[in-house]
Amino acid sequence: MAIAIKLSDELVSDARLYAKAEHRTPPKQIEHWARLGKIAEENPDLPLSFINDCLIGLEEVEAGKLSEYKFG
């Protein structure tokens, strides 16, 4: 469900910069930040880099980029 919300000019300006660097639209960049923030609040002991790596891993699974891990 899409809704219109008011955001500060500063947040939108920052989102434009990061979005361009990450090849996203500004709204998708804000969604990304919101998702990271939600996960970080729910898991305060996890470093942000670990959260990012987990999200990348999930996307790799969805894209079918898997390989079997061999122990030892």
C-alpha distances in whole Angstrom, upper triangle without the diagonal:
4,7,10,13,16,18,22,23,25,22,21,24,24,21,23,26,24,22,25,27,24,23,20,18,18,14,14,17,16,13,16,18,16,16,20,20,18,21,23,23,23,26,28,31,30,30,28,29,29,25,25,28,26,22,25,26,23,22,26,26,23,25,28,30,32,35,38,39,43,44,47
4,7,10,13,15,19,20,22,19,17,21,22,18,20,23,22,19,22,25,22,21,18,15,15,11,12,15,14,12,15,17,15,16,19,19,18,21,24,23,24,27,28,32,30,30,27,29,29,26,25,28,26,23,25,27,24,23,26,27,24,26,29,31,33,36,39,40,44,45,48
4,6,10,12,16,18,20,18,16,20,21,18,19,23,22,20,23,26,24,23,19,16,15,12,14,16,14,13,16,17,15,17,20,20,19,22,24,23,24,27,29,32,31,31,28,30,31,27,26,29,28,25,27,29,27,26,29,30,27,29,32,34,36,39,42,43,46,48,51
4,7,10,13,15,17,15,14,17,19,16,18,21,21,19,22,25,23,23,19,16,14,11,14,16,13,13,17,17,15,18,21,20,20,23,25,24,26,28,29,33,32,31,28,30,31,28,27,30,30,26,28,31,29,27,31,32,29,31,34,35,38,41,44,45,48,50,52
4,6,10,12,15,13,12,15,17,15,17,20,20,19,21,24,23,23,19,16,14,11,14,15,12,12,16,16,14,17,19,18,18,21,23,22,24,27,27,31,30,29,26,29,30,27,26,29,29,26,28,31,29,28,31,32,30,32,35,36,38,42,44,44,48,49,52
4,7,9,12,10,10,13,15,14,16,19,19,18,21,24,23,23,20,17,14,12,15,16,12,14,17,16,15,18,20,19,19,23,23,23,25,28,28,31,30,30,27,29,31,28,27,31,30,27,29,32,31,30,33,35,33,34,37,38,40,44,46,46,50,51,53
4,6,8,7,7,10,11,11,13,16,16,16,19,21,20,21,18,15,12,11,14,13,10,13,15,14,13,16,18,16,18,21,21,21,23,26,25,29,28,27,24,26,28,25,24,28,28,25,27,30,29,28,32,33,32,33,36,36,39,42,44,44,48,49,51
4,5,5,6,9,10,11,13,15,16,16,19,20,21,22,19,17,13,13,16,15,12,15,17,15,15,18,19,17,19,23,22,22,25,27,26,29,28,27,24,27,29,26,25,29,30,27,29,32,31,30,33,35,34,35,38,38,40,43,46,46,49,50,52
4,6,5,6,9,10,11,13,14,15,17,19,20,20,18,16,12,13,16,15,13,16,18,16,17,20,21,20,22,25,24,24,28,29,28,31,30,28,25,27,30,27,26,30,31,28,29,33,32,31,34,36,35,35,39,38,41,44,46,46,50,51,53
4,6,5,6,8,10,11,12,14,16,17,18,20,18,16,12,14,16,14,12,16,17,14,16,19,19,18,21,23,22,23,26,27,26,29,28,26,23,25,27,25,24,28,29,26,28,31,31,30,33,35,34,34,38,37,39,42,45,44,48,48,50
4,5,5,6,9,10,11,12,14,16,16,17,15,14,10,11,13,10,8,12,13,11,12,15,16,14,17,20,19,20,23,24,23,26,25,23,20,22,24,22,21,24,25,23,24,28,27,26,29,31,30,31,34,34,36,39,41,41,44,45,47
4,5,5,6,9,10,10,12,14,15,15,13,11,7,8,11,9,8,12,13,12,13,16,17,17,19,21,21,22,25,26,26,29,27,25,22,24,26,23,22,25,26,23,24,28,27,26,29,31,30,30,34,33,36,39,41,41,45,46,48
4,5,5,7,9,10,11,13,14,15,14,12,9,11,13,11,11,15,15,14,16,19,19,19,21,24,23,24,27,28,28,30,28,26,23,24,27,25,23,26,27,25,25,29,29,27,30,33,31,31,35,34,37,40,42,42,46,47,49
4,5,5,6,8,10,11,12,14,13,12,9,11,13,9,9,13,13,11,14,17,16,16,19,21,20,21,24,25,24,27,25,22,19,20,23,21,19,23,24,22,22,26,26,25,27,30,29,29,33,32,34,37,39,39,42,43,45
4,5,5,6,8,10,10,11,9,8,5,8,9,6,6,10,10,9,12,14,14,15,17,19,19,20,23,24,24,26,24,22,18,19,22,20,18,21,22,19,20,24,23,22,25,27,26,26,30,29,31,34,37,37,40,42,44
4,6,5,6,9,10,10,9,7,5,9,10,8,9,13,13,13,15,17,17,18,21,22,22,24,27,27,27,29,27,25,21,22,25,23,20,23,25,22,22,25,25,23,26,28,27,27,30,30,33,35,38,39,42,43,45
4,5,5,7,9,10,10,10,8,12,12,10,11,15,14,13,16,18,18,19,22,23,22,24,27,27,27,29,26,24,20,20,23,22,19,22,24,21,21,25,25,23,25,29,28,27,30,29,32,35,38,38,41,42,44
4,5,5,6,8,8,9,8,11,10,7,9,12,11,10,14,15,14,16,19,20,19,22,24,24,24,25,23,20,17,17,20,18,15,18,20,18,17,21,22,20,22,25,24,24,27,26,29,31,34,34,37,38,40
4,5,5,6,5,6,5,8,8,5,9,11,10,11,14,15,15,17,19,20,20,23,25,25,25,27,24,22,18,18,21,19,16,19,20,17,17,21,21,18,21,24,22,22,25,25,28,30,33,34,37,39,41
4,5,5,6,7,8,11,11,9,12,14,13,14,17,18,18,20,23,23,24,26,28,28,29,30,27,25,21,21,23,22,18,21,23,20,19,23,23,20,22,25,24,23,27,26,29,31,34,35,38,40,42
4,6,8,10,11,14,13,10,13,15,13,14,18,18,17,19,22,22,22,25,27,27,27,28,25,22,19,18,21,20,16,18,21,18,17,21,22,19,21,24,23,22,25,24,27,29,32,32,35,37,39
4,6,9,10,12,10,8,12,13,11,12,15,15,15,17,20,20,20,23,25,24,25,26,23,20,17,16,18,17,13,15,18,15,13,17,18,15,17,20,20,19,22,21,23,26,29,29,33,34,36
4,7,9,12,10,9,13,14,12,14,17,17,17,20,22,22,23,26,27,27,28,29,26,24,20,19,21,20,16,18,20,17,15,19,19,16,18,21,20,18,22,21,24,27,30,31,34,36,38
4,6,8,6,6,10,10,9,12,14,14,15,18,19,20,21,24,25,25,26,28,25,23,20,19,21,19,16,18,19,16,15,19,18,15,18,21,19,18,22,22,25,28,31,32,35,37,39
4,5,5,6,9,10,10,12,14,15,17,18,20,21,22,24,26,27,28,30,27,26,22,22,24,21,19,21,22,18,18,22,21,18,21,23,21,21,25,25,28,31,34,35,39,40,43
4,5,5,6,9,10,11,12,14,15,16,18,20,21,22,24,26,26,28,26,24,21,22,24,21,19,22,23,19,20,23,22,20,23,25,24,24,27,27,30,33,36,37,40,42,44
4,5,5,6,9,10,11,12,14,15,16,18,20,21,23,24,25,28,26,24,21,22,24,21,19,22,22,18,19,23,21,19,23,25,22,23,27,27,30,33,36,36,40,42,44
4,5,5,6,9,10,10,12,14,15,16,18,20,21,22,24,26,23,22,19,19,21,18,16,18,19,15,16,19,18,16,19,21,19,19,23,23,26,29,32,33,36,38,41
4,5,5,6,9,10,11,12,14,15,16,18,20,21,22,24,21,20,16,17,19,16,14,17,18,14,15,19,18,16,19,22,20,21,24,24,26,29,32,32,36,37,40
4,5,5,6,9,10,10,12,14,15,16,18,20,20,23,21,20,16,18,20,17,15,19,19,16,17,21,20,18,22,24,22,23,26,26,29,32,34,34,38,39,42
4,5,5,6,9,10,10,12,14,15,17,18,19,22,20,19,16,18,19,15,14,17,17,14,15,18,17,16,19,21,19,20,24,24,26,30,32,32,36,37,40
4,5,5,6,9,10,11,12,14,15,16,18,20,17,16,13,14,15,12,10,14,14,10,12,15,14,13,17,18,17,18,22,22,24,27,29,29,33,34,36
4,5,5,6,9,10,10,12,14,15,16,18,16,15,11,13,15,12,11,15,15,12,14,17,17,16,20,21,21,22,25,25,26,29,31,31,34,35,38
4,5,5,6,9,10,10,12,14,15,18,16,16,13,16,16,13,13,16,16,13,16,19,17,17,21,22,21,23,26,26,27,30,32,32,36,36,39
4,5,5,6,9,10,11,12,14,16,14,15,12,14,14,10,10,14,12,10,13,15,14,14,18,18,18,20,22,23,24,27,29,29,32,33,36
4,5,5,6,9,10,10,11,14,11,11,8,10,11,7,8,11,11,9,12,14,14,14,17,19,19,20,23,23,24,26,28,27,31,31,34
4,5,5,6,9,10,10,13,12,12,9,13,13,10,11,15,14,13,16,18,17,18,21,22,22,24,27,26,27,30,31,30,34,34,36
4,5,5,6,9,10,13,12,13,11,15,14,11,12,16,14,13,16,18,17,18,21,22,21,24,26,26,27,29,31,30,33,34,36
4,5,5,6,8,11,9,11,9,12,11,8,10,13,11,10,14,15,14,16,19,19,19,22,24,24,24,26,27,27,30,30,32
4,5,5,6,8,7,8,7,11,10,8,10,13,12,12,15,17,16,18,21,21,22,24,26,26,26,28,29,28,31,30,33
4,5,5,9,9,11,11,14,14,11,14,17,15,15,19,20,19,21,24,24,25,27,29,29,29,31,32,31,34,33,36
4,6,9,9,12,12,15,14,11,14,16,14,15,18,19,18,20,23,23,23,26,28,28,27,29,30,29,32,31,34
4,6,6,9,10,13,11,9,13,14,13,14,17,17,17,20,22,22,23,26,27,26,26,28,28,26,29,28,31
4,6,8,9,13,12,11,14,16,15,16,19,20,20,22,24,25,26,28,30,29,29,30,30,29,31,30,32
4,7,9,12,10,10,14,15,14,16,19,19,20,23,24,24,26,28,29,28,27,29,29,27,29,28,29
4,6,8,6,7,10,11,11,13,15,16,17,19,20,21,23,25,26,25,24,25,26,24,26,25,27
4,5,5,7,9,10,11,13,15,16,17,19,20,21,23,25,26,24,24,25,26,24,27,26,27
4,5,5,6,9,10,11,12,14,15,17,18,20,21,23,24,23,23,25,26,25,27,27,29
4,5,5,6,9,10,11,12,14,15,16,18,20,21,23,20,21,22,23,22,25,24,26
4,5,5,6,9,10,10,12,14,15,16,19,20,21,19,19,20,21,19,22,22,24
4,5,5,6,9,10,11,13,14,15,17,19,20,19,19,21,22,21,24,24,26
4,5,5,6,9,10,11,12,14,16,17,19,17,18,20,22,21,24,25,27
4,5,5,6,9,10,10,12,14,15,16,14,15,16,18,17,20,21,23
4,5,5,6,9,10,11,12,14,15,14,14,16,17,16,20,20,23
4,5,5,6,9,10,11,12,14,14,14,17,19,19,22,23,26
4,5,5,6,9,10,10,12,11,12,15,17,17,21,22,25
4,5,5,6,9,10,11,9,9,12,14,14,18,19,22
4,5,5,6,9,10,10,10,13,15,16,20,21,24
4,5,5,6,9,9,11,14,17,18,21,23,26
4,5,5,6,5,7,10,13,15,18,21,24
4,5,5,6,6,10,12,14,17,20,23
4,5,8,9,13,15,17,21,23,27
4,6,8,12,15,17,21,24,27
4,6,9,12,15,18,21,24
4,7,10,13,16,19,22
4,7,9,13,16,19
4,6,9,13,16
4,6,10,13
4,6,10
4,7
4
